[in-house]
Amino acid sequence: MGLADFSALKEADAFGLPSLLHWGAPSFSLAPILSMCVVMLVILTESTADMIALGKIVDRPVDEKTIARGLRADALGSAVSPFFNGFHNSAFAQNIGLVVISGVRSRFVVALSGAILVLIGLSPAAGALIAVVPMPVLAAVSLFLFGSIALSGIQMLLRADLQRGDNTLIAVVTIGVGLIPAVNGSFYASFPDWAQIVLGSGISTGCILAVSLNLLFNHLGRKASSATAPEPALPH
């Protein structure tokens, strides 16, 4: 339909190495460090949820050791990636949707995909070829991927004992606040820069709010006191 533009392939080299620290040496400031620590905790929480969801899909229960190994892999990749001008590494929920759609569950396929990504990173021509894919094609694929992710999230949410009012309140408030950055991108424009780094992401705000409300309603206050209080004597 004429939507693919192959002109970028003419100027792309077949092989190329990324330059180390292309944007300069790292600098350190307290506010960004604190914000990145919060974001990293959110990413680790998201990766944990992704691993648990993937374990249910492939019928392999995820234990603490598996989660620990996955989080160590995320942290190691996040430590190495900036040297090659990349972002932090985390488990992508889109891949969970891809497993559901394709039905491919082999870890060898995952390893081969990783090798292909490494080769793409060493070939500007391969990267340019991927960039040629028209946006409507990506949108069609994203429709299935994100739709399956949303369905997986709903299924996990239904297992959260929503018959209890406190859990329902946590879910409603977290979803509502988490959608704010997507609905109104300038909602937090008047906040300090360090706060916008965290609040500007629905994942960050939703995660922090969900954990905080869960601690408040289910682990502190009256719930904790009622759990330790002696049971009243039954009438004779």
Secondary structure as a PSIPRED ss2 file (coil, helix, strand):
# PSIPRED VFORMAT (PSIPRED V4.0)

   1 M C   1.000  0.000  0.000
   2 G C   1.000  0.000  0.000
   3 L C   1.000  0.000  0.000
   4 A C   1.000  0.000  0.000
   5 D C   1.000  0.000  0.000
   6 F C   1.000  0.000  0.000
   7 S H   0.000  1.000  0.000
   8 A H   0.000  1.000  0.000
   9 L H   0.000  1.000  0.000
  10 K H   0.000  1.000  0.000
  11 E C   1.000  0.000  0.000
  12 A C   1.000  0.000  0.000
  13 D C   1.000  0.000  0.000
  14 A C   1.000  0.000  0.000
  15 F C   1.000  0.000  0.000
  16 G C   1.000  0.000  0.000
  17 L C   1.000  0.000  0.000
  18 P C   1.000  0.000  0.000
  19 S C   1.000  0.000  0.000
  20 L C   1.000  0.000  0.000
  21 L C   1.000  0.000  0.000
  22 H C   1.000  0.000  0.000
  23 W C   1.000  0.000  0.000
  24 G C   1.000  0.000  0.000
  25 A C   1.000  0.000  0.000
  26 P C   1.000  0.000  0.000
  27 S C   1.000  0.000  0.000
  28 F C   1.000  0.000  0.000
  29 S C   1.000  0.000  0.000
  30 L H   0.000  1.000  0.000
  31 A H   0.000  1.000  0.000
  32 P H   0.000  1.000  0.000
  33 I H   0.000  1.000  0.000
  34 L H   0.000  1.000  0.000
  35 S H   0.000  1.000  0.000
  36 M H   0.000  1.000  0.000
  37 C H   0.000  1.000  0.000
  38 V H   0.000  1.000  0.000
  39 V H   0.000  1.000  0.000
  40 M H   0.000  1.000  0.000
  41 L H   0.000  1.000  0.000
  42 V H   0.000  1.000  0.000
  43 I H   0.000  1.000  0.000
  44 L H   0.000  1.000  0.000
  45 T H   0.000  1.000  0.000
  46 E H   0.000  1.000  0.000
  47 S H   0.000  1.000  0.000
  48 T H   0.000  1.000  0.000
  49 A H   0.000  1.000  0.000
  50 D H   0.000  1.000  0.000
  51 M H   0.000  1.000  0.000
  52 I H   0.000  1.000  0.000
  53 A H   0.000  1.000  0.000
  54 L H   0.000  1.000  0.000
  55 G H   0.000  1.000  0.000
  56 K H   0.000  1.000  0.000
  57 I H   0.000  1.000  0.000
  58 V C   1.000  0.000  0.000
  59 D C   1.000  0.000  0.000
  60 R C   1.000  0.000  0.000
  61 P C   1.000  0.000  0.000
  62 V C   1.000  0.000  0.000
  63 D C   1.000  0.000  0.000
  64 E H   0.000  1.000  0.000
  65 K H   0.000  1.000  0.000
  66 T H   0.000  1.000  0.000
  67 I H   0.000  1.000  0.000
  68 A H   0.000  1.000  0.000
  69 R H   0.000  1.000  0.000
  70 G H   0.000  1.000  0.000
  71 L H   0.000  1.000  0.000
  72 R H   0.000  1.000  0.000
  73 A H   0.000  1.000  0.000
  74 D H   0.000  1.000  0.000
  75 A H   0.000  1.000  0.000
  76 L H   0.000  1.000  0.000
  77 G H   0.000  1.000  0.000
  78 S H   0.000  1.000  0.000
  79 A H   0.000  1.000  0.000
  80 V H   0.000  1.000  0.000
  81 S H   0.000  1.000  0.000
  82 P H   0.000  1.000  0.000
  83 F H   0.000  1.000  0.000
  84 F H   0.000  1.000  0.000
  85 N C   1.000  0.000  0.000
  86 G C   1.000  0.000  0.000
  87 F C   1.000  0.000  0.000
  88 H C   1.000  0.000  0.000
  89 N C   1.000  0.000  0.000
  90 S C   1.000  0.000  0.000
  91 A C   1.000  0.000  0.000
  92 F C   1.000  0.000  0.000
  93 A H   0.000  1.000  0.000
  94 Q H   0.000  1.000  0.000
  95 N H   0.000  1.000  0.000
  96 I H   0.000  1.000  0.000
  97 G H   0.000  1.000  0.000
  98 L H   0.000  1.000  0.000
  99 V H   0.000  1.000  0.000
 100 V H   0.000  1.000  0.000
 101 I H   0.000  1.000  0.000
 102 S H   0.000  1.000  0.000
 103 G C   1.000  0.000  0.000
 104 V C   1.000  0.000  0.000
 105 R C   1.000  0.000  0.000
 106 S C   1.000  0.000  0.000
 107 R H   0.000  1.000  0.000
 108 F H   0.000  1.000  0.000
 109 V H   0.000  1.000  0.000
 110 V H   0.000  1.000  0.000
 111 A H   0.000  1.000  0.000
 112 L H   0.000  1.000  0.000
 113 S H   0.000  1.000  0.000
 114 G H   0.000  1.000  0.000
 115 A H   0.000  1.000  0.000
 116 I H   0.000  1.000  0.000
 117 L H   0.000  1.000  0.000
 118 V H   0.000  1.000  0.000
 119 L H   0.000  1.000  0.000
 120 I H   0.000  1.000  0.000
 121 G H   0.000  1.000  0.000
 122 L C   1.000  0.000  0.000
 123 S C   1.000  0.000  0.000
 124 P H   0.000  1.000  0.000
 125 A H   0.000  1.000  0.000
 126 A H   0.000  1.000  0.000
 127 G H   0.000  1.000  0.000
 128 A H   0.000  1.000  0.000
 129 L H   0.000  1.000  0.000
 130 I H   0.000  1.000  0.000
 131 A H   0.000  1.000  0.000
 132 V C   1.000  0.000  0.000
 133 V C   1.000  0.000  0.000
 134 P C   1.000  0.000  0.000
 135 M H   0.000  1.000  0.000
 136 P H   0.000  1.000  0.000
 137 V H   0.000  1.000  0.000
 138 L H   0.000  1.000  0.000
 139 A H   0.000  1.000  0.000
 140 A H   0.000  1.000  0.000
 141 V H   0.000  1.000  0.000
 142 S H   0.000  1.000  0.000
 143 L H   0.000  1.000  0.000
 144 F H   0.000  1.000  0.000
 145 L H   0.000  1.000  0.000
 146 F H   0.000  1.000  0.000
 147 G H   0.000  1.000  0.000
 148 S H   0.000  1.000  0.000
 149 I H   0.000  1.000  0.000
 150 A H   0.000  1.000  0.000
 151 L H   0.000  1.000  0.000
 152 S H   0.000  1.000  0.000
 153 G H   0.000  1.000  0.000
 154 I H   0.000  1.000  0.000
 155 Q H   0.000  1.000  0.000
 156 M H   0.000  1.000  0.000
 157 L H   0.000  1.000  0.000
 158 L H   0.000  1.000  0.000
 159 R C   1.000  0.000  0.000
 160 A C   1.000  0.000  0.000
 161 D C   1.000  0.000  0.000
 162 L C   1.000  0.000  0.000
 163 Q C   1.000  0.000  0.000
 164 R C   1.000  0.000  0.000
 165 G H   0.000  1.000  0.000
 166 D H   0.000  1.000  0.000
 167 N H   0.000  1.000  0.000
 168 T H   0.000  1.000  0.000
 169 L H   0.000  1.000  0.000
 170 I H   0.000  1.000  0.000
 171 A H   0.000  1.000  0.000
 172 V H   0.000  1.000  0.000
 173 V H   0.000  1.000  0.000
 174 T H   0.000  1.000  0.000
 175 I H   0.000  1.000  0.000
 176 G H   0.000  1.000  0.000
 177 V H   0.000  1.000  0.000
 178 G H   0.000  1.000  0.000
 179 L C   1.000  0.000  0.000
 180 I H   0.000  1.000  0.000
 181 P H   0.000  1.000  0.000
 182 A H   0.000  1.000  0.000
 183 V H   0.000  1.000  0.000
 184 N C   1.000  0.000  0.000
 185 G C   1.000  0.000  0.000
 186 S C   1.000  0.000  0.000
 187 F C   1.000  0.000  0.000
 188 Y C   1.000  0.000  0.000
 189 A C   1.000  0.000  0.000
 190 S C   1.000  0.000  0.000
 191 F C   1.000  0.000  0.000
 192 P C   1.000  0.000  0.000
 193 D H   0.000  1.000  0.000
 194 W H   0.000  1.000  0.000
 195 A H   0.000  1.000  0.000
 196 Q H   0.000  1.000  0.000
 197 I H   0.000  1.000  0.000
 198 V H   0.000  1.000  0.000
 199 L H   0.000  1.000  0.000
 200 G C   1.000  0.000  0.000
 201 S C   1.000  0.000  0.000
 202 G H   0.000  1.000  0.000
 203 I H   0.000  1.000  0.000
 204 S H   0.000  1.000  0.000
 205 T H   0.000  1.000  0.000
 206 G H   0.000  1.000  0.000
 207 C H   0.000  1.000  0.000
 208 I H   0.000  1.000  0.000
 209 L H   0.000  1.000  0.000
 210 A H   0.000  1.000  0.000
 211 V H   0.000  1.000  0.000
 212 S H   0.000  1.000  0.000
 213 L H   0.000  1.000  0.000
 214 N H   0.000  1.000  0.000
 215 L H   0.000  1.000  0.000
 216 L H   0.000  1.000  0.000
 217 F H   0.000  1.000  0.000
 218 N H   0.000  1.000  0.000
 219 H H   0.000  1.000  0.000
 220 L C   1.000  0.000  0.000
 221 G H   0.000  1.000  0.000
 222 R H   0.000  1.000  0.000
 223 K H   0.000  1.000  0.000
 224 A H   0.000  1.000  0.000
 225 S H   0.000  1.000  0.000
 226 S H   0.000  1.000  0.000
 227 A H   0.000  1.000  0.000
 228 T H   0.000  1.000  0.000
 229 A C   1.000  0.000  0.000
 230 P C   1.000  0.000  0.000
 231 E C   1.000  0.000  0.000
 232 P C   1.000  0.000  0.000
 233 A C   1.000  0.000  0.000
 234 L C   1.000  0.000  0.000
 235 P C   1.000  0.000  0.000
 236 H C   1.000  0.000  0.000
